[in-house]
Amino acid sequence: QVKLLQSGAELVKPGASVKLSCKTSGFTFSTSYMSWLKQVPGPSIEWIGWIYAGDGGTNYNQKFKGKATLTVDKSSSTAYMDLSSLTSEDAAVYFCARDSAYWGQGTLVTVSS
Amino acid sequence: DIVMTQAPLSVSVTPGESASISCRSSKSLLHSNGITYVYWYLQKPGKSPQLLIYRMSNLASGVPDRFSGSGSETDFTLKISRVEAEDVGIYYCGQLLENPYTFGAGTKLELK
């Protein structure tokens, strides 16, 4: 069945970067749109963007341009998201999702010195 | 950005009864291809969101047919008939018509 397994929780210092991963199985990765979303207590969900695994084409929420960079590794059916110059505003749970239908379990990112 | 407004913020339901959640978009979600790009998700406590309804009225795979979605171009309803204990959680509507995709603030469903 469809599985999306995200990397573990991260504790990151302000100003640093972090790379989150989302390893997938159970479907054809190369023809999928992989989205990333952010959830903070409130609760609220923000869409960061998607990447088409077939050709690496991306579509970003303007708000996250310069903050998030989406990539994929087709050989391992894994999607990645780099978050740069982290601040307290970036502390959240981040989800990957396939075609907005199947979601990973989420990765908690804490930003603290 | 398209704003998605949900109501109510919370609802308390007796098991076996029905519940409805409303969602309004600030812009029509009807694409020229005839598809209305509104989606419904349920986030159970401590879990990631799961897709319930896609493209306004289509039941996602594995979702009980107690769930149904309906609406117009800007007003949408998720109905849950015969509410069960496993339906507890936060329900979100979302629009996947245009960038940026946006979501409502959520409706918390709890049991009486």
Interface residues (C-beta under 8 A of the other chain):
Chain A: S35 G42 P43 S44 I45 E46 W47 N59 Y60 N61 Q62 K63 F95 S100 A101 Y102 W103 G104 Q105 G106
Chain B: Y39 Q43 K47 S48 P49 Q50 L51 Y54 A60 I90 Y92 G94 L96 N99 P100 Y101 T102 F103 A105 G106
